[in-house]
Amino acid sequence: MGSRMLRRWLLFPLKDVRPIKERQDVVDHFFRHPDMKELLETRLAQIGDLERIISKVAVGRVSPREVVQLKVALRAIEPIKEACMNSNEPSLCLIGEQLNACSRICERIEKEVNPDPPVLLNKGNVIASGVNEELDELRSIAFSGKDYLLQVQQRESEKQVFPV
């Protein structure tokens, strides 16, 4: 549980019996199903500070590494959703229904962003190979410039030896 949520719970405790009972039922469910509790703990740890990353995305200040962390976090949501939906606890089922793993966003990040990008965008090597043909060609020239120059040199020398 995040520190913000705990703080909110302490500052604004529940006063109605029904939500208190629902919380107790969820806690009881976790005691009766420790494997589910363990799964949720593991997956929630993978999510990290999703709220912070999303706020950075909203203002356009997200780093390439944070984009990859966003993918990792979103991938961790799907098993949580599935576990909640398959539980026989109504409160957990409701949580499962409300979770959105944003699979299209995950797929785009996985396809278009290098899995281990630099921290800063201006360092390059953020966009994966195969996403943009022109970028791939420019990257090839930039990173294998010597090979490119050797190919040009060989082509030109062949033209001189064997004039057309």
C-alpha positions in Angstrom: 0.0 0.0 0.0 1.4 3.4 -0.9 2.2 5.9 1.7 -0.3 8.3 0.2 -3.1 5.8 0.6 -2.1 5.0 4.2 -1.9 8.7 5.0 -5.4 9.2 3.5 -6.8 6.3 5.5 -5.3 7.7 8.7 -6.5 11.2 8.1 -10.0 10.2 6.9 -10.9 7.0 8.6 -14.0 5.1 7.5 -17.1 5.8 9.6 -19.8 3.8 7.8 -20.1 0.1 8.8 -20.5 -1.2 5.2 -17.1 0.0 3.8 -15.4 -1.1 7.0 -16.9 -4.6 6.6 -15.8 -4.7 3.0 -12.2 -3.9 4.0 -12.3 -6.5 6.7 -13.6 -9.1 4.1 -10.7 -8.3 1.8 -8.1 -8.6 4.6 -9.8 -11.9 5.6 -9.6 -13.1 2.0 -5.9 -12.5 1.9 -5.4 -14.5 5.1 -7.3 -17.3 3.6 -5.5 -17.1 0.2 -1.9 -16.2 1.0 -0.9 -17.2 -2.6 -3.1 -14.3 -3.9 -1.6 -11.9 -1.4 1.9 -12.9 -2.4 1.1 -12.5 -6.1 -0.3 -9.0 -5.5 2.7 -8.0 -3.4 5.1 -9.2 -6.1 3.2 -7.5 -8.9 2.5 -4.3 -7.0 6.3 -4.0 -6.2 6.9 -4.1 -10.0 4.5 -1.2 -10.6 6.5 1.2 -8.5 5.4 4.9 -8.5 3.0 4.7 -11.4 1.2 7.9 -10.4 4.5 9.9 -10.6 5.4 8.5 -14.0 1.9 9.2 -15.4 2.0 12.8 -14.1 5.4 13.2 -15.9 3.9 11.8 -19.1 1.0 14.3 -18.8 3.3 17.3 -18.7 5.7 15.8 -21.4 8.7 15.4 -19.0 9.0 11.6 -18.9 12.5 10.1 -19.5 13.0 7.2 -21.9 13.8 4.9 -18.9 10.6 6.0 -17.2 8.7 5.0 -20.4 10.1 1.5 -20.1 9.2 1.5 -16.4 5.7 2.5 -17.4 5.5 -0.6 -19.6 6.8 -2.8 -16.8 4.1 -1.3 -14.5 1.3 -1.8 -17.0 2.4 -5.4 -17.7 2.2 -6.1 -13.9 -1.5 -4.9 -13.9 -2.9 -7.7 -16.0 -2.1 -10.5 -13.5 -3.5 -8.3 -10.7 -6.7 -7.7 -12.7 -7.0 -11.4 -13.5 -6.4 -12.5 -9.9 -9.0 -10.0 -8.6 -11.6 -11.0 -11.2 -11.1 -14.7 -10.4 -11.5 -14.2 -6.7 -14.7 -14.9 -4.9 -14.4 -11.6 -3.0 -16.9 -9.0 -4.4 -14.7 -6.0 -3.4 -11.7 -7.5 -5.2 -13.8 -8.4 -8.3 -14.9 -4.8 -8.4 -11.3 -3.6 -8.3 -10.4 -6.1 -11.1 -13.2 -4.7 -13.3 -11.9 -1.2 -12.8 -8.2 -2.0 -13.6 -7.1 -1.2 -17.1 -3.7 -2.6 -18.2 -3.6 -0.3 -21.3 -2.4 -3.1 -23.5 -2.2 -1.0 -26.7 0.2 1.5 -24.9 2.3 -1.5 -23.6 2.5 -3.0 -27.1 3.6 0.3 -28.6 6.3 0.9 -26.0 7.5 -2.6 -26.4 7.7 -2.3 -30.2 9.0 1.2 -30.5 11.3 1.9 -27.5 14.6 0.2 -26.9 14.3 -2.0 -23.8 17.4 -0.3 -22.2 17.3 3.3 -23.3 19.4 6.1 -21.9 18.1 8.3 -19.1 18.1 11.4 -21.3 16.3 11.6 -24.7 19.1 13.7 -26.3 21.6 10.8 -25.8 19.8 8.9 -28.7 19.2 5.2 -29.1 15.7 5.5 -27.6 13.7 4.4 -30.6 14.0 0.7 -31.5 15.3 -0.5 -34.8 12.7 -1.3 -37.4 10.3 1.5 -36.3 11.4 4.1 -38.9 13.4 3.1 -42.0 15.1 6.6 -42.4 16.1 6.6 -38.7 17.6 3.1 -39.1 19.6 4.3 -42.1 20.9 7.4 -40.4 21.7 5.4 -37.3 23.7 2.9 -39.4 25.6 5.8 -41.0 26.3 7.4 -37.6 27.4 4.2 -35.8 29.2 2.5 -38.6 30.5 5.5 -40.4 33.9 3.9 -41.1 32.2 0.9 -42.8 30.0 3.3 -44.8 33.1 5.3 -45.9 34.9 2.1 -46.8 32.0 1.0 -49.0 31.9 4.3 -50.8 35.7 4.2 -51.2 35.6 0.7 -52.6 32.7 1.6 -55.0 34.6 4.6 -56.2 37.9 2.7 -56.7 36.0 0.0 -58.7 34.6 2.7 -60.9 38.2 3.9 -61.6 39.6 0.4 -62.3 36.7 -0.7 -64.4 35.3 2.4 -66.1 31.9 2.0 -67.6 
